[in-house]
Amino acid sequence: FDWKIVTITIVSTLLLMVDYYHRLTSWKPYDRTILYFIIPLIFIVLVFRENPKDYGFQLGDWKAGLVITFGAIAIMTPVLWLLLRGDTSMQGYYKPLITPSLPGYTFLELFGWEFIFRGWLTFGYTRKFGPEGLWLQAVPFALAHISKPESETLSTIFGGFAFGWVAWRTKSFLYPFLIHWYIFTATILIAGS
């Protein structure tokens, strides 16, 4: 066995379970920052003795990253608008999340989330398995959506792959993070309007 792949797989799975069953702080976004960003970062630096840059913690190909990010935003805005206007399950799930601190909430909620999936898992798996690693990281991402509305959850295996591809293409988890941050924030705003 490749001990790093085993470690990434077991630790990621355990962190997802801890997030589902427990609260570490009084605010879920803080929990996700600790579980999905700080703990993997500790493993990268102290256990693997590697540079976080090797796991997408860098700007990478920022020109391609910005083009892909703004392109995704342009495509997803009308898609979200059309889908959310008629989906009462999405409206019911996301409307209660509207708060004055929405951008900060969604930022903290997703920064660690994207790092564990599009940083740690994507770059760990693609180094070992090549492009097939993009599908491997999409599986736990999709499973982590099971408590959300069905229409969203069913799309996440493909969305997870797409986010993984963006990270792999740009060598950075930051661009899928920005896209996901926009989608999550826009989803809440549209569902609540």
C-alpha positions as CSV (number, residue, x, y, z in Angstrom):
1,F,0.0,0.0,0.0
2,D,1.0,3.6,-0.6
3,W,0.9,4.9,3.0
4,K,0.1,8.4,1.9
5,I,-2.9,7.4,-0.1
6,V,-4.1,5.2,2.8
7,T,-3.6,8.1,5.2
8,I,-5.4,10.6,2.9
9,T,-8.3,8.2,2.5
10,I,-8.7,7.2,6.1
11,V,-8.2,10.6,7.6
12,S,-10.5,12.3,5.1
13,T,-13.2,9.7,5.8
14,L,-12.9,10.2,9.5
15,L,-13.0,14.0,9.2
16,L,-16.2,13.8,7.2
17,M,-17.7,11.6,9.9
18,V,-16.6,13.8,12.7
19,D,-18.1,16.8,10.9
20,Y,-21.4,14.9,10.5
21,Y,-21.8,13.7,14.1
22,H,-20.1,16.4,16.2
23,R,-19.7,20.1,16.8
24,L,-16.2,21.3,17.8
25,T,-17.1,25.0,18.1
26,S,-20.3,27.0,18.3
27,W,-20.2,27.7,14.5
28,K,-20.2,25.1,11.8
29,P,-17.9,27.1,9.4
30,Y,-15.2,27.1,12.1
31,D,-15.5,23.4,12.5
32,R,-15.1,22.9,8.7
33,T,-12.1,25.2,8.7
34,I,-10.5,23.1,11.4
35,L,-11.5,19.7,10.1
36,Y,-11.0,20.3,6.4
37,F,-8.2,22.8,6.2
38,I,-6.1,22.9,9.3
39,I,-5.9,19.1,10.0
40,P,-5.0,18.1,6.4
41,L,-2.5,20.9,6.4
42,I,-0.9,19.5,9.5
43,F,-0.7,16.1,7.9
44,I,0.9,17.6,4.8
45,V,3.5,19.5,6.6
46,L,4.3,17.4,9.7
47,V,3.5,13.8,8.7
48,F,4.1,13.8,4.9
49,R,6.8,16.5,5.2
50,E,5.7,18.0,1.9
51,N,4.9,21.5,0.7
52,P,1.2,22.5,0.7
53,K,1.9,23.9,-2.8
54,D,2.0,20.2,-3.9
55,Y,-1.7,19.9,-2.8
56,G,-2.9,23.0,-4.7
57,F,-2.2,25.6,-2.0
58,Q,-0.9,28.1,-4.6
59,L,-2.1,30.4,-7.3
60,G,-1.1,27.9,-10.0
61,D,-2.0,28.9,-13.5
62,W,-3.9,32.0,-12.4
63,K,-4.7,33.2,-16.0
64,A,-6.5,29.9,-16.8
65,G,-7.9,29.9,-13.3
66,L,-9.5,33.3,-13.7
67,V,-10.9,32.5,-17.2
68,I,-12.4,29.3,-16.0
69,T,-13.8,30.9,-12.8
70,F,-15.5,33.8,-14.6
71,G,-16.7,31.5,-17.4
72,A,-18.2,29.1,-14.8
73,I,-19.9,32.0,-13.1
74,A,-21.4,33.3,-16.4
75,I,-22.7,29.8,-17.2
76,M,-24.0,28.9,-13.7
77,T,-25.8,32.1,-12.9
78,P,-28.7,31.6,-15.4
79,V,-28.7,27.8,-14.7
80,L,-29.1,28.4,-11.0
81,W,-31.8,31.0,-11.5
82,L,-33.8,28.6,-13.7
83,L,-33.3,25.5,-11.5
84,L,-33.9,27.2,-8.1
85,R,-37.1,29.1,-9.1
86,G,-39.0,25.9,-9.5
87,D,-37.4,23.6,-6.9
88,T,-39.2,24.0,-3.6
89,S,-36.9,21.5,-1.8
90,M,-33.9,23.7,-2.7
91,Q,-35.8,26.8,-1.6
92,G,-36.8,25.3,1.7
93,Y,-33.3,24.0,2.4
94,Y,-31.4,27.2,1.5
95,K,-33.8,30.1,2.4
96,P,-33.1,29.8,6.2
97,L,-29.4,30.3,5.5
98,I,-29.8,33.9,4.5
99,T,-28.0,36.1,7.1
100,P,-26.3,39.5,7.1
101,S,-23.0,37.6,7.3
102,L,-23.7,35.4,4.3
103,P,-20.5,36.0,2.3
104,G,-18.3,35.4,5.3
105,Y,-20.4,32.3,6.3
106,T,-20.2,30.7,2.9
107,F,-16.5,31.6,2.6
108,L,-15.6,29.8,5.8
109,E,-18.0,27.0,5.1
110,L,-16.4,26.2,1.8
111,F,-12.7,27.1,2.1
112,G,-11.8,24.0,4.1
113,W,-14.4,22.0,2.2
114,E,-12.7,22.8,-1.1
115,F,-9.2,22.2,0.3
116,I,-9.9,18.7,1.5
117,F,-11.6,17.7,-1.7
118,R,-9.8,19.7,-4.4
119,G,-6.5,20.1,-2.6
120,W,-5.7,17.1,-0.4
121,L,-7.7,14.4,-2.1
122,T,-7.4,15.6,-5.7
123,F,-3.7,16.1,-5.7
124,G,-3.0,13.1,-3.5
125,Y,-5.0,10.8,-5.7
126,T,-4.0,12.2,-9.1
127,R,-0.3,11.8,-8.2
128,K,-0.9,8.1,-7.7
129,F,-3.8,7.3,-10.1
130,G,-3.5,10.0,-12.8
131,P,-6.7,11.7,-14.1
132,E,-8.8,8.8,-12.6
133,G,-8.1,10.5,-9.3
134,L,-10.5,13.2,-10.3
135,W,-13.4,10.7,-10.2
136,L,-12.1,9.2,-6.9
137,Q,-12.2,12.5,-5.1
138,A,-15.7,13.2,-6.5
139,V,-17.2,10.1,-4.7
140,P,-16.8,11.3,-1.1
141,F,-17.8,14.8,-2.2
142,A,-21.1,13.4,-3.6
143,L,-21.7,11.3,-0.5
144,A,-21.1,14.3,1.7
145,H,-24.2,15.9,0.1
146,I,-26.6,13.2,1.0
147,S,-28.5,15.3,3.6
148,K,-29.1,18.0,1.0
149,P,-32.0,18.2,-1.5
150,E,-32.0,15.3,-4.0
151,S,-31.7,17.4,-7.1
152,E,-28.5,18.9,-5.8
153,T,-27.0,15.7,-4.5
154,L,-27.6,13.8,-7.8
155,S,-25.5,16.4,-9.6
156,T,-22.5,16.4,-7.2
157,I,-20.7,13.4,-8.7
158,F,-20.4,15.4,-11.9
159,G,-19.9,18.8,-10.2
160,G,-17.2,17.2,-7.9
161,F,-15.4,15.9,-11.0
162,A,-15.6,19.3,-12.7
163,F,-14.3,21.1,-9.6
164,G,-11.5,18.5,-9.4
165,W,-10.7,19.1,-13.1
166,V,-10.4,22.8,-12.5
167,A,-8.0,22.2,-9.6
168,W,-6.0,19.8,-11.6
169,R,-5.9,22.0,-14.7
170,T,-4.8,25.1,-12.7
171,K,-2.7,23.3,-10.1
172,S,-4.7,25.1,-7.4
173,F,-7.7,24.5,-5.3
174,L,-8.4,28.2,-5.2
175,Y,-10.4,28.4,-8.5
176,P,-12.8,25.6,-7.7
177,F,-13.2,27.3,-4.3
178,L,-14.1,30.6,-5.9
179,I,-16.6,28.9,-8.2
180,H,-18.2,26.9,-5.4
181,W,-18.3,29.9,-3.1
182,Y,-20.1,31.9,-5.8
183,I,-22.5,29.0,-6.5
184,F,-23.3,28.4,-2.8
185,T,-23.8,32.1,-2.1
186,A,-26.0,32.6,-5.2
187,T,-28.0,29.5,-4.4
188,I,-28.9,30.8,-1.0
189,L,-29.7,34.3,-2.4
190,I,-31.8,33.0,-5.2
191,A,-33.6,30.4,-3.1
192,G,-34.5,33.1,-0.6
193,S,-35.7,35.7,-3.0
